[in-house]
Amino acid sequence: MAELTAAWPVPRRPATSRIRRVAGPLVEVENTGRIAMNDLVLLGAAEVPAEVVAVTTSRVTVQAYEYTGGLAPGHSCRPLGRPLTARLSPDLLGGVFDGLLRPLATAGDRLTPGADTSAAPERRWQFTPLVTAGEVVDEGTVIGEVHTGSGQRTRILVPPGRRGRVSHLATAGEQPEDAPLAVVGGTEIRAVSRWPVRRPRPVRERAPARTALTTGQRVIDLLFPVARGSTVAVPGGFGTGKTVLLQQIAKWCDADVIVYVGCGERGNEMADVIEEFAELTDPRTGGRLADRTVIIANTSNMPMMAREASIYTGVTVAEYFRDMGNDVVVIADSTSRWAEALREFASRTGELPAEEGYPAGLASALAAFYERAGAVLTLGAGPGSVTVIGAVSPPGGDLAEPVTAHTERCVRGRWTLDRELAYARHYPALSWAQSFSRDAAALTAAGTDRGTADRRAAVTQLLAEADRLADLVDLVGIGALPPQERVSVLSGRLVREGLLQQSALSPHDAYCAPEKTAALADAVLTVVERCRTLVASGTPPEDVERADFTALLRAREEAGPDDPTTVRAARDATLAALEGLR
């Protein structure tokens, strides 16, 4: 056998290969034996980045993340020997990036294939060590903090799988971004690291969701709450206000870090997000809201396959900040555009189509994305969470289409946006009949719902009763109903207009603190109960319907974001007006 091996030496295969075929973002190259699944390769002289998605004995199929115009058979393909990774560093906060996490601040007016947008002057950050030289540390241990120019502090952790004695520790003060800040067990630890975007970052264990995420939107916080570390889908047709609702959550929720992924959305909407975030003040820190936000802008005119990668890039960034002990919210707008990218590429590869042309693995891909959310105990034994909120844009508002149907199986909440509510100028146009939250019961059982469960049950009952009577009123008229049912119809109007409606443009009502939400709910429920009492005691229902409810209905606009006192005063004024009907 040794002689046979010597007679037939194995030829040395070249490190580069050649392109065989180009079909849009799909490129086939020769298999030289040095390319593996999910490896990153550079195509042509422009070095267009691409990822390996299929390998056979003779050829390799890659998906290009940039425009492939100019590539032709015979051009070079250079493998990098590593998967698609994200550059994780303290300067992510406050930045705007493309789908591959390349900064757009240095990209120029137009993106060209193969352009290196990461080129930037060397940054220097203030480093504060939190361990001492000679100390034995484990994976996930905080060795220090880096202070960026925005005032944010980023913790530097021992990487997963590394432990040992600190043999070197940088001194406190200004350090270059590529300088080793510590050496642990022979491994240099820097402020900048890389992680494969398709591989979840490890944690010590998953924890049950016990704390509610306050979004500042009354209809959500009261009726359909979401726990930290949970998942929510937001399906809605065109014009129902998905983008505005998600932007409001990004602005006002009480998370430590926001990762906003604009996946296939219009460029003007992303421009509005970037401009508004730069101007808003963070109510928690007093600084810019953008300083705790990472924006990944992959608009509809950007390459199709970069849209597919942007979702994984965003959740990898979220896990990076989660490992530091932060509560992170990922907002993906929208996962339908991401699924369309999967469908387009699957059709080019000849994959057998499933329902509506989507690939058969769509459900698995959605589940793999949403399962990276969760409340966890990090490697450093501290709590952290990633909450994923994904918008779904069903064609024609069809909630039975595949992306919406598969997503609903993966998430713990659904905030369905109703076209009729939107056309009636009721915003947020969240349908209380088609939405649900599996976290509501869990938060109540954990005792962290702050007494909201009773209010939620009462408000839900009023809305259901009013919806039941709506068609009957249209058919026979309000005058044909019994007195108590007429009060039910009135109650539904008071709940909708005085409690659930919320203006994103109002300085007082764009954000609503839990105290104001509770005060408004209590005020409406108290007024409704007084109306029922009056009708039961013989007051004509038409007199109750003609009563002046202006103070109650305007309380949400006149009271400040965290001002329950004004709401209670409006309640008392409305009750006094009703007393005059006796």
N, C-alpha and C positions, 0 to 999 in steps of 0.2 A: 504493500500500500504506500509505503514511503517513496518507493521508486516511481510509482504511478503519479504521486503528487508532484515529484520533481519533474517528471516528463510533461505534466500538464499544470504549470503554475497558474494560479488565479490571477487574472489581469487586474491591474490597478485601475479602478474606475475613476473618471474625472470628478472633481468636486462640483462642477457646473454641468448643466444639461442644456438641451435646446428645446425651443417651443415647436410643437407640431401643429397645433390648431388654435385659433382664437375665435370665440363666438360670444361677443359681448363680455360680461364679467367672467365667463367660463373659459379657461385656458388649459389645454392639454400639453404636457411636456414629456420628454423622454424620461424613463425611469433608469437612473444610473446606480440605484442601490443605496444612495446616500440620502434619501428623502423618506421621511416617516409621516404618518397621519398627524394632522394639525400642526405640522412644521410651517414656519414662515419662510417664504421665498421672495426674491426680488427679481422682477421680470424686465428684460431689456436694458438698454442704456439708461433709461430714465429711472430704473430701479423701482418699478411700481410694486408695492407690497401686495402679497397674495398669501392665502392659506391653503394647505393641502386638505382636500375633502375626500379623495378617493385614490387608492393605490392598486395597480395591477402589476403583473410581471413585466409588461412592456411600457406602460405609460402611467403618468400621474395626472390627476385632475385637480386644479387649484381654482379658488375663487378670488378674483382680484378686487381689492378694496378701493381702487381708483379707476379713472377712465382709461380704457385699454386702446384708445385710438393711437395708431402708429406702431403697435406691436404686430409682428408678422412671424410666420414659420421660419425657423432658423435663428431667431434672436435668442440671447442667452437667458438662462434661469439659474440664479445662484441661491442655493439653500443656506439658511442661517443656522440651522441645527437647534432651533428653539421654537416653542409655540408663540402665538400672539400674546404679548404681555402688555401690561399697563405700567407706566412709570408713576410710582406712588411717592409723593413728596409733600412737604409742608406747604408749598406754593400752589397746591390745587385749590385751596379755599379762595374764593373771590375771582377765580379764573373762568374763561370760556374756552372750550376745547371741541375738537371734532370727534367723530365716532371712534377714532383710534387713540384718543386722549392726547392729541397733539395740540399745543396752544394755538389759538387763532389770533392772538394779539400780535404775533410776529409773522403772520401768514401773508400779509398784503391784501390787495383788493380782490384778487381772484386766486383760487387754488389751482395749481398746475400739477399734473401727474408726477409723482416722485419727488415733489418739493419737500425739503426738510424744514418743517415749521417749528422744530424744537430748538433751533439755534437761537441762543439768547446770551447776553452777557452773564458771566459767572456771578452767581448770587452768593451773598454772605449773610449768615443768620446768627443771631445770638443764641448760644447754647448754655443751658444750665444743667450740670450733672446732678443726678438724684441718687447715685450709688457711689461707692468708694472703690478705689483700686484694691484688688485682692479679694473682694467680696465674691461669693459664689451665687450665681443667679441662674434662674430657670427660664425656659421659653415664655415669652409674654411679659417678662419683667420690664418695668419702665426704668430705663437707664438715664433718662434725662428729658428735657423739654427744649424745643426750638421755638424761638419767638420770631415771627415774621414781621414785616413792616406794617401789616394791617392790625397788629396787636393781638392776633390769635396765637394760641399756644398749641403746638403739636407735640405729642409724646413720641419719643423714640423707644421702640420695643426690641427686646431680644427676638430674633426671627423664629418662626416655628421650627422645631427640631433641633434647636441649638441651646446648649446649656454649658455651664462650666465657670471657671474663675475669671474675673475681670483682670486681664494682664495689662491692659492699657486703657486710660480714660483721658479724653481731651479736657483741657482746662476750661473753666467758665469764661465766656466771652465770645467774640465774633469768630466764626469758623466758616471756611469755604464749604459750598454745598457738597463737594465730592470728597471732603476730608473724612477719614475714619474717626468717628466720635468715640468708639470703644472697640476693644478686641476681647471677645468672650470665647474661651475654648479654642483659640486659634482662628476664629472667624471675625473678620472686620465688619463692624456695624456702621452704616452711614445713614444720613438723613434721607437719602434717595434710595429706593429699592424697586424691584420689579416683581410682578406676580402674573401668572397665566390667567387670562380673563375668564376662561371656561372652567377653571378649577376653584371650587369654594375654599375660602380660607378656613383653616381648622379652628375649632373652639373646644373648650373643656367639656361642656355639656349644654343641651338646650334646656331652657327654663319655661315654665308655663307663663302665659301672658296674663298679668295681673293688674297692669296700670293702663288707664285710658290715655290715648293721645288726644289732646285738646286741639281741635282744628280751628276754633273760632267761628265756625259756621253752625248756627243753632239747630238746623234740621238734622245735621249729622251728629253733633254732640248729644242732642236730646233723644232722637229716635233711632239712629243707626250708628252707634259709637264704634270706634276702631281701637283695638288695644295696641300698645307698643310691641312691635315684632309681628304684627298680623299682616294680612293681605286683603286688598280690596280691588274690585273691578268697577270701572265707571263707564258703562255702555250708554251711548246716546247718539242719535242721528245728527246730521248737519244742522247747525243753528240752535242747538239745545243748550249751549253754554258750557261744554266740557272744559275747554281751555281756560275760560275765566274762573271756573270753580277750582281747577287744579292750581291755577296761579294764586288764588286766594288761600288755598291750603298751604302752598309753599311759602307765602308771605307771613302767615299768622300762626301756623301750628307751633307747638312748644317743643319741637325737636331741637337737638344741638346742632345738627348738620343737615342741610337739604341738598340732595343730588337731583337736579332737574334734567331729564333726558328728553330733548325734543327730537323724536324719532320720526322723520318723514313729514313733519309739519311744515306749514308755509313759512317762508323766511321772514315775512313782515310780523308774524306772531312771535317768532323767536326774538326779533329785534325789539318788540315791545317788552318782552320779559326782561331782556338784558337791561334796557333803559330804565324800567320801573324798579328793578332790584337795586340798581346803582343809586337811585334817588331816595329810596325808602330808608327810614331809620329803624334799626333793630330795637324793639321795645325791651328786650332783655339786657342788652349790653350798652345801648345808647350809640353804638357805632353804625356802620352801614350794614344793611341786611345782606348785601352781596358778600360780606366778609365771612359769612358762615354758609355760603352757597357754592356749589360746584355746578356749572351749567355745561351740558354736553349738547352742542347744537349740530344736529345732523339733519338738515332740512331736505325737503322733497327734491331739490335740484342737485343734491350731492349724490355721489355714487351709491348705487343700490345696495351693494353688499356691505358697505360701511355702516349702513342702516342696521343690518343684521348684527354686526359686532357691537354697535353702540349700547344695546341693552345690557350685554354682558360687561362691557366696560363700566357702565354706570353702577351696577351692583357690586363690582369689584372695588370701586372707589368707596362705596358705602361700607363694605366689610372692612376696609382699611381703617376708616374712622371708628367703626364699631369696636374694633379690637382695642382702641384706646379708651373704651368705657363710655362712648357716646351713644345717644339715641339718634339714629339716622333715618330719614325718610327719603325713599326713592320714588320719584314721580315720573312715570313713563308715558309720554304723550306722542304717539299712541302705539299700542302693541299690534293694532291692525295693520299699520304700515310695515311693521317688522314681519308679520306673518305674510304679507304680500311679497316681501323680498324673498322669503323662503319659498313661496310658490313660484315666483319667477325663475329662481335658480334651479328648482327641482324640475321645471319644465325643460330647461336647457340641458340638464344632465340626462333626460329621458327617464326620470323616476316615475314609477306608476302613480298616477294621481288618485287622490281620494275625493272626498266630498268637495264640490265646487272647485276642483283643481288644486286644492292644498295638498301638500305632501302627507303621506300616511303617518309620519312622525310628528305632526303638528302638536298633538295632545301631549306627547312626551317632551317636546321642546318647551311648551308653555309650563308644564309641571316642573321641569328642571330650573326654569327661571324663577318661578314663584316660591319654590321650596328653599331658595337661598335667603328668604326672609326668616325672621324669628327673633325671639328674645333669648339671649344666651348668657352663659357664664364664660367669659373669655379665658384665653390661656393664662392671663395674669390674675385669674380668679375674681375679676370684677364684672359687674353686670353691663350689658350693652344690648342694643337691638337694631334691627333693620326692618323697617315697615315699607312694604311695596304697595303703591297705588298706581294701577295701570288703567289708562283710558282705552276704551274699545270703540271703534267707529264702524258699526255695522252698516253695510250698504242699504239705503232705504229705511234705516231704523229697524231692520229685521233682527230681532233678538234670538232667532232660532238658527242664525248662520253659524258656521263651524267655529270661528274664533271666539264668539261670545259664549257658545255652548260649552266648548272645552275649557275656557277660562273659568266659567262658573263652577266647574268641578274642582278647581285648584284653590279657590280663594275662600276666605271666611266672611266676606261681606260683598254686597253688590249695591251700588248707588245708581239706580237707573234714572236717566234723565228723560223726562216726558215732553214730547213735542207740543202737546196741547197746552201744558203749563207754560212752556216757553213762548208760544204764540199769544198767551194771555198776559204776558209780561210778569209772570210769577217766577222770580229768581231767588235762590237756585231752583231750577226746574226739576227737583228731585222728587220722583214719584214715591209716595208713601205706600202705595198699593203693590208696586213691583220691586221694591227694594227690601233687603234683609240684612241683618247683622248677627252672625253666630257668636260674636264677642260680647253681645249685650248680656246674655245669661252668665257667661264666664266672669265678667266684671262684677255683676251683682253678687255672684257666689263668693268672689274674692273679697267683697266688702269695700271695693274701691270706687263704687259707682256714685258715692256721695248723695244717696237718697233720690237719685234720678229715676230709679225703676218705677216708683209709683206715679211720678209725673208722666213717664213714657207710656205706661199702661193707660192712664186717663186720656192723654192726648190722642193716642192711637185709637181708642174706642170712639172718641168724638169724630175723628176723621172717617172711620169706617161707617159710622151711622150716617154721617152727612153724605158720603158717597152712595150709600144704599138708597137714600131718598132723592138723589139728584135726578135720576131718570124719571122718577115718579112726579117730581115737581115740573119737569119739562112737559110731561104728558097731561096732567090734570090741573097744574097750577098750585101755587103755595097756599091759596085760600082753602083748598079742599082737604088739607092735611089736619089731623088733630092738633090741639095746642102744643102738647109736649114734642111732637115731631117737628112742628114749626120752630120750636126752640132748638132742636137738633140741627136743623138747617142753618139757623143763625149762628150756632156754636161753631159749625164747620167754617163759616166765613170769618169769625173772629180769630180762630186758630190760624187759618191760612194767612190772613192779612196782618194780624197783630203779633204773630209769633214766628211763623215759618219763613215769611218773606224777609229778604235781607239784601241790601243794596251794596254792591262792591264799590260804588263810587261815593258813598257817604262817609265823611270823616268820622261820624259817630257810630255807624252801623256796619262798616266793612269788617270789623272784628268784634266779636261778642264774647266777653269773658264768661266763665261758668256761672258766676254770681248773677250777672245780668240775665243769662238764659233762664236760670232758676226763677228769678223774680218775674220775668215776663210770663213763663209758664204758670206760675202760681197766680199771677194777676188775671190771666185769661180764664183759668179754671175757677177762680173765685167769682168772677163776673158771670160766667156761665151758670154756676150753681145758684147765684142770686136770681138770674132770669128764670130758672126752673121753679124756684120758690115762689116768685111773683105769679107766674102762670098757674101754679098749683093752688094758690090762694084766691084765684078768681080774676086776676088782671088779664084783660084781653091780650092775646099774643101780638096783635097788630100794634098795640101801644108799646110793647116791649121792642118790637122790630123798629119802631120809629124813634126809639130813645137815642140820645146822642152818645155814641161810642168813640167820638173823635179823640179824646184824651188817651184812651187805651190804645187805639190804632196808631197814634203818633208817638207813643212812648218809646218805641224802638229807635226812632230817628232822633228824638229830642234828648234821650238819655245817653251819656257817654258810654264808651265800650265796657267800662267796669263800674257803672253807676246804677246800682239797684234802687237807690233812694228815690230818684226821679220816677222810676217805674212804679214804685209803691204809691207815690203821690198821685200818679195818673190813675192807678187802680181805685184809690179812695175817691177821686173826683168822679169816676164813672159810677161807683156804687152810690154816691150821693145823688147823682142824676137819676138813677133807677129808683131811689127811695121816694122821689117825687111822683112816681106812678101809683103809689098806694092810695 
